[in-house]
Amino acid sequence: MTVERWLRLIAGAFVTLSVALGYWVSPWFYAFTAFVGLNLFQSAFTNWCPMVWLLRRLGVQPCVPLESK
């Protein structure tokens, strides 16, 4: 899997988990949901995401641009 797919998988898992924890454990877990959402929002404008940086450091392959396929 590429970095972009891992990022979507991890973000989706974090949001789903934090919403479930917010519902069943404590509403304070919704703050983590907001953190993930705000991080995705800022990465759309800055083109930088800490999770992408971490995944690349772990050796996950980047996405191949369409024009080079």
PDB file of N, CA, C and O in Angstrom:
ATOM      1  N   MET A   1       0.849  -1.187   0.000  1.00  0.00           N
ATOM      2  CA  MET A   1       0.000   0.000   0.000  1.00  0.00           C
ATOM      3  C   MET A   1       0.887   1.240   0.000  1.00  0.00           C
ATOM      4  O   MET A   1       2.011   1.227   0.501  1.00  0.00           O
ATOM      5  N   THR A   2       0.354   2.295  -0.568  1.00  0.00           N
ATOM      6  CA  THR A   2       1.100   3.544  -0.650  1.00  0.00           C
ATOM      7  C   THR A   2       0.851   4.401   0.589  1.00  0.00           C
ATOM      8  O   THR A   2      -0.029   4.110   1.400  1.00  0.00           O
ATOM      9  N   VAL A   3       1.641   5.457   0.715  1.00  0.00           N
ATOM     10  CA  VAL A   3       1.510   6.388   1.839  1.00  0.00           C
ATOM     11  C   VAL A   3       0.098   6.963   1.903  1.00  0.00           C
ATOM     12  O   VAL A   3      -0.485   7.074   2.981  1.00  0.00           O
ATOM     13  N   GLU A   4      -0.443   7.325   0.749  1.00  0.00           N
ATOM     14  CA  GLU A   4      -1.768   7.948   0.718  1.00  0.00           C
ATOM     15  C   GLU A   4      -2.849   6.988   1.195  1.00  0.00           C
ATOM     16  O   GLU A   4      -3.762   7.390   1.917  1.00  0.00           O
ATOM     17  N   ARG A   5      -2.754   5.736   0.804  1.00  0.00           N
ATOM     18  CA  ARG A   5      -3.748   4.760   1.266  1.00  0.00           C
ATOM     19  C   ARG A   5      -3.609   4.498   2.755  1.00  0.00           C
ATOM     20  O   ARG A   5      -4.608   4.402   3.467  1.00  0.00           O
ATOM     21  N   TRP A   6      -2.363   4.380   3.232  1.00  0.00           N
ATOM     22  CA  TRP A   6      -2.157   4.198   4.673  1.00  0.00           C
ATOM     23  C   TRP A   6      -2.717   5.380   5.453  1.00  0.00           C
ATOM     24  O   TRP A   6      -3.339   5.205   6.501  1.00  0.00           O
ATOM     25  N   LEU A   7      -2.491   6.595   4.930  1.00  0.00           N
ATOM     26  CA  LEU A   7      -2.985   7.794   5.610  1.00  0.00           C
ATOM     27  C   LEU A   7      -4.502   7.768   5.733  1.00  0.00           C
ATOM     28  O   LEU A   7      -5.033   8.054   6.806  1.00  0.00           O
ATOM     29  N   ARG A   8      -5.204   7.435   4.666  1.00  0.00           N
ATOM     30  CA  ARG A   8      -6.668   7.367   4.715  1.00  0.00           C
ATOM     31  C   ARG A   8      -7.131   6.270   5.665  1.00  0.00           C
ATOM     32  O   ARG A   8      -8.109   6.449   6.391  1.00  0.00           O
ATOM     33  N   LEU A   9      -6.434   5.134   5.664  1.00  0.00           N
ATOM     34  CA  LEU A   9      -6.783   4.034   6.558  1.00  0.00           C
ATOM     35  C   LEU A   9      -6.612   4.437   8.018  1.00  0.00           C
ATOM     36  O   LEU A   9      -7.498   4.199   8.838  1.00  0.00           O
ATOM     37  N   ILE A  10      -5.483   5.041   8.339  1.00  0.00           N
ATOM     38  CA  ILE A  10      -5.198   5.435   9.722  1.00  0.00           C
ATOM     39  C   ILE A  10      -6.144   6.545  10.178  1.00  0.00           C
ATOM     40  O   ILE A  10      -6.673   6.486  11.288  1.00  0.00           O
ATOM     41  N   ALA A  11      -6.362   7.555   9.335  1.00  0.00           N
ATOM     42  CA  ALA A  11      -7.275   8.645   9.709  1.00  0.00           C
ATOM     43  C   ALA A  11      -8.690   8.120   9.921  1.00  0.00           C
ATOM     44  O   ALA A  11      -9.356   8.510  10.880  1.00  0.00           O
ATOM     45  N   GLY A  12      -9.149   7.253   9.050  1.00  0.00           N
ATOM     46  CA  GLY A  12     -10.479   6.668   9.213  1.00  0.00           C
ATOM     47  C   GLY A  12     -10.594   5.846  10.481  1.00  0.00           C
ATOM     48  O   GLY A  12     -11.609   5.903  11.177  1.00  0.00           O
ATOM     49  N   ALA A  13      -9.547   5.077  10.783  1.00  0.00           N
ATOM     50  CA  ALA A  13      -9.552   4.270  12.004  1.00  0.00           C
ATOM     51  C   ALA A  13      -9.546   5.158  13.247  1.00  0.00           C
ATOM     52  O   ALA A  13     -10.275   4.893  14.203  1.00  0.00           O
ATOM     53  N   PHE A  14      -8.724   6.214  13.235  1.00  0.00           N
ATOM     54  CA  PHE A  14      -8.668   7.129  14.378  1.00  0.00           C
ATOM     55  C   PHE A  14     -10.009   7.808  14.615  1.00  0.00           C
ATOM     56  O   PHE A  14     -10.465   7.908  15.754  1.00  0.00           O
ATOM     57  N   VAL A  15     -10.639   8.273  13.543  1.00  0.00           N
ATOM     58  CA  VAL A  15     -11.924   8.955  13.689  1.00  0.00           C
ATOM     59  C   VAL A  15     -12.987   7.981  14.201  1.00  0.00           C
ATOM     60  O   VAL A  15     -13.735   8.306  15.123  1.00  0.00           O
ATOM     61  N   THR A  16     -13.053   6.802  13.613  1.00  0.00           N
ATOM     62  CA  THR A  16     -14.043   5.812  14.045  1.00  0.00           C
ATOM     63  C   THR A  16     -13.832   5.416  15.499  1.00  0.00           C
ATOM     64  O   THR A  16     -14.787   5.352  16.274  1.00  0.00           O
ATOM     65  N   LEU A  17     -12.586   5.152  15.870  1.00  0.00           N
ATOM     66  CA  LEU A  17     -12.278   4.763  17.244  1.00  0.00           C
ATOM     67  C   LEU A  17     -12.590   5.886  18.228  1.00  0.00           C
ATOM     68  O   LEU A  17     -13.168   5.642  19.287  1.00  0.00           O
ATOM     69  N   SER A  18     -12.211   7.117  17.882  1.00  0.00           N
ATOM     70  CA  SER A  18     -12.430   8.215  18.821  1.00  0.00           C
ATOM     71  C   SER A  18     -13.915   8.554  18.971  1.00  0.00           C
ATOM     72  O   SER A  18     -14.348   8.959  20.050  1.00  0.00           O
ATOM     73  N   VAL A  19     -14.693   8.395  17.907  1.00  0.00           N
ATOM     74  CA  VAL A  19     -16.137   8.611  18.028  1.00  0.00           C
ATOM     75  C   VAL A  19     -16.755   7.535  18.916  1.00  0.00           C
ATOM     76  O   VAL A  19     -17.601   7.833  19.760  1.00  0.00           O
ATOM     77  N   ALA A  20     -16.334   6.289  18.727  1.00  0.00           N
ATOM     78  CA  ALA A  20     -16.849   5.201  19.573  1.00  0.00           C
ATOM     79  C   ALA A  20     -16.461   5.423  21.030  1.00  0.00           C
ATOM     80  O   ALA A  20     -17.288   5.243  21.923  1.00  0.00           O
ATOM     81  N   LEU A  21     -15.216   5.812  21.278  1.00  0.00           N
ATOM     82  CA  LEU A  21     -14.781   6.075  22.650  1.00  0.00           C
ATOM     83  C   LEU A  21     -15.514   7.275  23.242  1.00  0.00           C
ATOM     84  O   LEU A  21     -15.839   7.285  24.429  1.00  0.00           O
ATOM     85  N   GLY A  22     -15.774   8.284  22.413  1.00  0.00           N
ATOM     86  CA  GLY A  22     -16.532   9.444  22.881  1.00  0.00           C
ATOM     87  C   GLY A  22     -17.951   9.090  23.261  1.00  0.00           C
ATOM     88  O   GLY A  22     -18.506   9.654  24.204  1.00  0.00           O
ATOM     89  N   TYR A  23     -18.530   8.177  22.546  1.00  0.00           N
ATOM     90  CA  TYR A  23     -19.904   7.759  22.825  1.00  0.00           C
ATOM     91  C   TYR A  23     -19.976   6.868  24.063  1.00  0.00           C
ATOM     92  O   TYR A  23     -20.822   7.076  24.933  1.00  0.00           O
ATOM     93  N   TRP A  24     -19.082   5.868  24.141  1.00  0.00           N
ATOM     94  CA  TRP A  24     -19.182   4.872  25.206  1.00  0.00           C
ATOM     95  C   TRP A  24     -18.328   5.147  26.438  1.00  0.00           C
ATOM     96  O   TRP A  24     -18.632   4.624  27.510  1.00  0.00           O
ATOM     97  N   VAL A  25     -17.271   5.948  26.324  1.00  0.00           N
ATOM     98  CA  VAL A  25     -16.370   6.145  27.462  1.00  0.00           C
ATOM     99  C   VAL A  25     -16.463   7.556  28.026  1.00  0.00           C
ATOM    100  O   VAL A  25     -16.870   7.750  29.172  1.00  0.00           O
ATOM    101  N   SER A  26     -16.084   8.537  27.216  1.00  0.00           N
ATOM    102  CA  SER A  26     -16.086   9.920  27.686  1.00  0.00           C
ATOM    103  C   SER A  26     -16.198  10.868  26.500  1.00  0.00           C
ATOM    104  O   SER A  26     -15.550  10.652  25.475  1.00  0.00           O
ATOM    105  N   PRO A  27     -16.999  11.898  26.621  1.00  0.00           N
ATOM    106  CA  PRO A  27     -17.102  12.879  25.534  1.00  0.00           C
ATOM    107  C   PRO A  27     -15.786  13.594  25.233  1.00  0.00           C
ATOM    108  O   PRO A  27     -15.655  14.213  24.177  1.00  0.00           O
ATOM    109  N   TRP A  28     -14.830  13.524  26.122  1.00  0.00           N
ATOM    110  CA  TRP A  28     -13.531  14.158  25.883  1.00  0.00           C
ATOM    111  C   TRP A  28     -12.792  13.519  24.712  1.00  0.00           C
ATOM    112  O   TRP A  28     -11.897  14.144  24.144  1.00  0.00           O
ATOM    113  N   PHE A  29     -13.142  12.298  24.341  1.00  0.00           N
ATOM    114  CA  PHE A  29     -12.508  11.658  23.187  1.00  0.00           C
ATOM    115  C   PHE A  29     -12.892  12.343  21.879  1.00  0.00           C
ATOM    116  O   PHE A  29     -12.204  12.176  20.872  1.00  0.00           O
ATOM    117  N   TYR A  30     -13.974  13.108  21.880  1.00  0.00           N
ATOM    118  CA  TYR A  30     -14.329  13.855  20.672  1.00  0.00           C
ATOM    119  C   TYR A  30     -13.276  14.912  20.344  1.00  0.00           C
ATOM    120  O   TYR A  30     -13.184  15.353  19.198  1.00  0.00           O
ATOM    121  N   ALA A  31     -12.497  15.315  21.313  1.00  0.00           N
ATOM    122  CA  ALA A  31     -11.404  16.255  21.051  1.00  0.00           C
ATOM    123  C   ALA A  31     -10.372  15.620  20.122  1.00  0.00           C
ATOM    124  O   ALA A  31      -9.788  16.308  19.284  1.00  0.00           O
ATOM    125  N   PHE A  32     -10.144  14.324  20.261  1.00  0.00           N
ATOM    126  CA  PHE A  32      -9.210  13.643  19.365  1.00  0.00           C
ATOM    127  C   PHE A  32      -9.780  13.575  17.947  1.00  0.00           C
ATOM    128  O   PHE A  32      -9.043  13.697  16.968  1.00  0.00           O
ATOM    129  N   THR A  33     -11.089  13.381  17.845  1.00  0.00           N
ATOM    130  CA  THR A  33     -11.736  13.415  16.535  1.00  0.00           C
ATOM    131  C   THR A  33     -11.516  14.770  15.880  1.00  0.00           C
ATOM    132  O   THR A  33     -11.187  14.846  14.696  1.00  0.00           O
ATOM    133  N   ALA A  34     -11.697  15.833  16.642  1.00  0.00           N
ATOM    134  CA  ALA A  34     -11.483  17.189  16.127  1.00  0.00           C
ATOM    135  C   ALA A  34     -10.026  17.400  15.741  1.00  0.00           C
ATOM    136  O   ALA A  34      -9.749  18.049  14.733  1.00  0.00           O
ATOM    137  N   PHE A  35      -9.093  16.868  16.516  1.00  0.00           N
ATOM    138  CA  PHE A  35      -7.664  16.994  16.207  1.00  0.00           C
ATOM    139  C   PHE A  35      -7.342  16.346  14.861  1.00  0.00           C
ATOM    140  O   PHE A  35      -6.629  16.930  14.045  1.00  0.00           O
ATOM    141  N   VAL A  36      -7.858  15.163  14.632  1.00  0.00           N
ATOM    142  CA  VAL A  36      -7.606  14.470  13.359  1.00  0.00           C
ATOM    143  C   VAL A  36      -8.196  15.269  12.207  1.00  0.00           C
ATOM    144  O   VAL A  36      -7.545  15.451  11.178  1.00  0.00           O
ATOM    145  N   GLY A  37      -9.429  15.749  12.374  1.00  0.00           N
ATOM    146  CA  GLY A  37     -10.066  16.539  11.330  1.00  0.00           C
ATOM    147  C   GLY A  37      -9.320  17.826  11.035  1.00  0.00           C
ATOM    148  O   GLY A  37      -9.132  18.181   9.871  1.00  0.00           O
ATOM    149  N   LEU A  38      -8.892  18.528  12.074  1.00  0.00           N
ATOM    150  CA  LEU A  38      -8.137  19.772  11.875  1.00  0.00           C
ATOM    151  C   LEU A  38      -6.787  19.506  11.229  1.00  0.00           C
ATOM    152  O   LEU A  38      -6.320  20.304  10.416  1.00  0.00           O
ATOM    153  N   ASN A  39      -6.158  18.398  11.582  1.00  0.00           N
ATOM    154  CA  ASN A  39      -4.885  18.049  10.968  1.00  0.00           C
ATOM    155  C   ASN A  39      -5.057  17.777   9.477  1.00  0.00           C
ATOM    156  O   ASN A  39      -4.240  18.218   8.669  1.00  0.00           O
ATOM    157  N   LEU A  40      -6.116  17.051   9.104  1.00  0.00           N
ATOM    158  CA  LEU A  40      -6.378  16.810   7.686  1.00  0.00           C
ATOM    159  C   LEU A  40      -6.689  18.118   6.960  1.00  0.00           C
ATOM    160  O   LEU A  40      -6.274  18.314   5.818  1.00  0.00           O
ATOM    161  N   PHE A  41      -7.417  19.006   7.624  1.00  0.00           N
ATOM    162  CA  PHE A  41      -7.745  20.304   7.037  1.00  0.00           C
ATOM    163  C   PHE A  41      -6.492  21.135   6.780  1.00  0.00           C
ATOM    164  O   PHE A  41      -6.328  21.691   5.694  1.00  0.00           O
ATOM    165  N   GLN A  42      -5.608  21.220   7.775  1.00  0.00           N
ATOM    166  CA  GLN A  42      -4.401  22.023   7.584  1.00  0.00           C
ATOM    167  C   GLN A  42      -3.479  21.405   6.548  1.00  0.00           C
ATOM    168  O   GLN A  42      -2.787  22.131   5.833  1.00  0.00           O
ATOM    169  N   SER A  43      -3.453  20.077   6.449  1.00  0.00           N
ATOM    170  CA  SER A  43      -2.573  19.438   5.472  1.00  0.00           C
ATOM    171  C   SER A  43      -3.034  19.706   4.039  1.00  0.00           C
ATOM    172  O   SER A  43      -2.225  19.669   3.112  1.00  0.00           O
ATOM    173  N   ALA A  44      -4.306  19.972   3.857  1.00  0.00           N
ATOM    174  CA  ALA A  44      -4.793  20.318   2.522  1.00  0.00           C
ATOM    175  C   ALA A  44      -4.214  21.641   2.046  1.00  0.00           C
ATOM    176  O   ALA A  44      -4.020  21.837   0.846  1.00  0.00           O
ATOM    177  N   PHE A  45      -3.934  22.552   2.975  1.00  0.00           N
ATOM    178  CA  PHE A  45      -3.399  23.863   2.611  1.00  0.00           C
ATOM    179  C   PHE A  45      -1.881  23.924   2.661  1.00  0.00           C
ATOM    180  O   PHE A  45      -1.267  24.652   1.880  1.00  0.00           O
ATOM    181  N   THR A  46      -1.263  23.167   3.572  1.00  0.00           N
ATOM    182  CA  THR A  46       0.188  23.242   3.722  1.00  0.00           C
ATOM    183  C   THR A  46       0.921  22.133   2.991  1.00  0.00           C
ATOM    184  O   THR A  46       2.137  22.207   2.815  1.00  0.00           O
ATOM    185  N   ASN A  47       0.195  21.101   2.561  1.00  0.00           N
ATOM    186  CA  ASN A  47       0.778  19.937   1.895  1.00  0.00           C
ATOM    187  C   ASN A  47       1.791  19.227   2.796  1.00  0.00           C
ATOM    188  O   ASN A  47       2.754  18.638   2.306  1.00  0.00           O
ATOM    189  N   TRP A  48       1.574  19.282   4.100  1.00  0.00           N
ATOM    190  CA  TRP A  48       2.426  18.579   5.057  1.00  0.00           C
ATOM    191  C   TRP A  48       1.555  17.948   6.134  1.00  0.00           C
ATOM    192  O   TRP A  48       0.665  18.592   6.689  1.00  0.00           O
ATOM    193  N   CYS A  49       1.824  16.691   6.417  1.00  0.00           N
ATOM    194  CA  CYS A  49       1.068  15.964   7.423  1.00  0.00           C
ATOM    195  C   CYS A  49       2.050  15.142   8.253  1.00  0.00           C
ATOM    196  O   CYS A  49       2.873  14.423   7.687  1.00  0.00           O
ATOM    197  N   PRO A  50       1.983  15.231   9.575  1.00  0.00           N
ATOM    198  CA  PRO A  50       2.911  14.463  10.406  1.00  0.00           C
ATOM    199  C   PRO A  50       2.826  12.956  10.167  1.00  0.00           C
ATOM    200  O   PRO A  50       3.847  12.272  10.226  1.00  0.00           O
ATOM    201  N   MET A  51       1.640  12.429   9.900  1.00  0.00           N
ATOM    202  CA  MET A  51       1.522  10.988   9.672  1.00  0.00           C
ATOM    203  C   MET A  51       2.199  10.578   8.372  1.00  0.00           C
ATOM    204  O   MET A  51       2.803   9.508   8.311  1.00  0.00           O
ATOM    205  N   VAL A  52       2.113  11.401   7.334  1.00  0.00           N
ATOM    206  CA  VAL A  52       2.811  11.106   6.082  1.00  0.00           C
ATOM    207  C   VAL A  52       4.310  11.090   6.326  1.00  0.00           C
ATOM    208  O   VAL A  52       5.012  10.207   5.832  1.00  0.00           O
ATOM    209  N   TRP A  53       4.800  12.056   7.081  1.00  0.00           N
ATOM    210  CA  TRP A  53       6.222  12.103   7.412  1.00  0.00           C
ATOM    211  C   TRP A  53       6.640  10.822   8.133  1.00  0.00           C
ATOM    212  O   TRP A  53       7.673  10.232   7.813  1.00  0.00           O
ATOM    213  N   LEU A  54       5.834  10.394   9.108  1.00  0.00           N
ATOM    214  CA  LEU A  54       6.151   9.190   9.868  1.00  0.00           C
ATOM    215  C   LEU A  54       6.115   7.941   8.979  1.00  0.00           C
ATOM    216  O   LEU A  54       7.002   7.092   9.068  1.00  0.00           O
ATOM    217  N   LEU A  55       5.111   7.830   8.139  1.00  0.00           N
ATOM    218  CA  LEU A  55       5.008   6.673   7.257  1.00  0.00           C
ATOM    219  C   LEU A  55       6.188   6.597   6.291  1.00  0.00           C
ATOM    220  O   LEU A  55       6.703   5.512   6.020  1.00  0.00           O
ATOM    221  N   ARG A  56       6.614   7.742   5.773  1.00  0.00           N
ATOM    222  CA  ARG A  56       7.782   7.751   4.876  1.00  0.00           C
ATOM    223  C   ARG A  56       9.043   7.342   5.627  1.00  0.00           C
ATOM    224  O   ARG A  56       9.884   6.627   5.082  1.00  0.00           O
ATOM    225  N   ARG A  57       9.179   7.786   6.865  1.00  0.00           N
ATOM    226  CA  ARG A  57      10.335   7.382   7.678  1.00  0.00           C
ATOM    227  C   ARG A  57      10.322   5.884   7.964  1.00  0.00           C
ATOM    228  O   ARG A  57      11.375   5.275   8.153  1.00  0.00           O
ATOM    229  N   LEU A  58       9.125   5.290   7.996  1.00  0.00           N
ATOM    230  CA  LEU A  58       9.001   3.855   8.226  1.00  0.00           C
ATOM    231  C   LEU A  58       9.192   3.043   6.945  1.00  0.00           C
ATOM    232  O   LEU A  58       9.177   1.812   6.979  1.00  0.00           O
ATOM    233  N   GLY A  59       9.371   3.729   5.821  1.00  0.00           N
ATOM    234  CA  GLY A  59       9.671   3.046   4.572  1.00  0.00           C
ATOM    235  C   GLY A  59       8.489   2.703   3.692  1.00  0.00           C
ATOM    236  O   GLY A  59       8.624   1.900   2.769  1.00  0.00           O
ATOM    237  N   VAL A  60       7.330   3.291   3.955  1.00  0.00           N
ATOM    238  CA  VAL A  60       6.158   3.039   3.116  1.00  0.00           C
ATOM    239  C   VAL A  60       6.381   3.737   1.780  1.00  0.00           C
ATOM    240  O   VAL A  60       6.832   4.881   1.734  1.00  0.00           O
ATOM    241  N   GLN A  61       6.060   3.033   0.690  1.00  0.00           N
ATOM    242  CA  GLN A  61       6.316   3.586  -0.635  1.00  0.00           C
ATOM    243  C   GLN A  61       5.388   4.747  -0.958  1.00  0.00           C
ATOM    244  O   GLN A  61       4.206   4.710  -0.618  1.00  0.00           O
ATOM    245  N   PRO A  62       5.915   5.779  -1.614  1.00  0.00           N
ATOM    246  CA  PRO A  62       5.057   6.902  -2.018  1.00  0.00           C
ATOM    247  C   PRO A  62       4.181   6.525  -3.197  1.00  0.00           C
ATOM    248  O   PRO A  62       4.398   5.508  -3.856  1.00  0.00           O
ATOM    249  N   CYS A  63       3.197   7.355  -3.449  1.00  0.00           N
ATOM    250  CA  CYS A  63       2.293   7.147  -4.578  1.00  0.00           C
ATOM    251  C   CYS A  63       3.031   7.501  -5.856  1.00  0.00           C
ATOM    252  O   CYS A  63       3.782   8.476  -5.892  1.00  0.00           O
ATOM    253  N   VAL A  64       2.819   6.705  -6.918  1.00  0.00           N
ATOM    254  CA  VAL A  64       3.431   6.973  -8.209  1.00  0.00           C
ATOM    255  C   VAL A  64       2.533   7.946  -8.953  1.00  0.00           C
ATOM    256  O   VAL A  64       1.342   7.679  -9.110  1.00  0.00           O
ATOM    257  N   PRO A  65       3.084   9.091  -9.423  1.00  0.00           N
ATOM    258  CA  PRO A  65       2.250  10.047 -10.164  1.00  0.00           C
ATOM    259  C   PRO A  65       1.661   9.423 -11.432  1.00  0.00           C
ATOM    260  O   PRO A  65       2.284   8.560 -12.050  1.00  0.00           O
ATOM    261  N   LEU A  66       0.470   9.858 -11.812  1.00  0.00           N
ATOM    262  CA  LEU A  66      -0.220   9.294 -12.967  1.00  0.00           C
ATOM    263  C   LEU A  66       0.564   9.456 -14.267  1.00  0.00           C
ATOM    264  O   LEU A  66       0.525   8.564 -15.115  1.00  0.00           O
ATOM    265  N   GLU A  67       1.279  10.580 -14.446  1.00  0.00           N
ATOM    266  CA  GLU A  67       1.980  10.821 -15.696  1.00  0.00           C
ATOM    267  C   GLU A  67       3.183   9.899 -15.882  1.00  0.00           C
ATOM    268  O   GLU A  67       3.695   9.788 -16.996  1.00  0.00           O
ATOM    269  N   SER A  68       3.649   9.233 -14.819  1.00  0.00           N
ATOM    270  CA  SER A  68       4.798   8.337 -14.957  1.00  0.00           C
ATOM    271  C   SER A  68       4.379   6.877 -15.074  1.00  0.00           C
ATOM    272  O   SER A  68       5.241   6.001 -15.150  1.00  0.00           O
ATOM    273  N   LYS A  69       3.083   6.593 -15.091  1.00  0.00           N
ATOM    274  CA  LYS A  69       2.617   5.202 -15.212  1.00  0.00           C
ATOM    275  C   LYS A  69       2.625   4.760 -16.648  1.00  0.00           C
ATOM    276  O   LYS A  69       2.265   3.620 -16.945  1.00  0.00           O
TER     277      LYS A  69
END
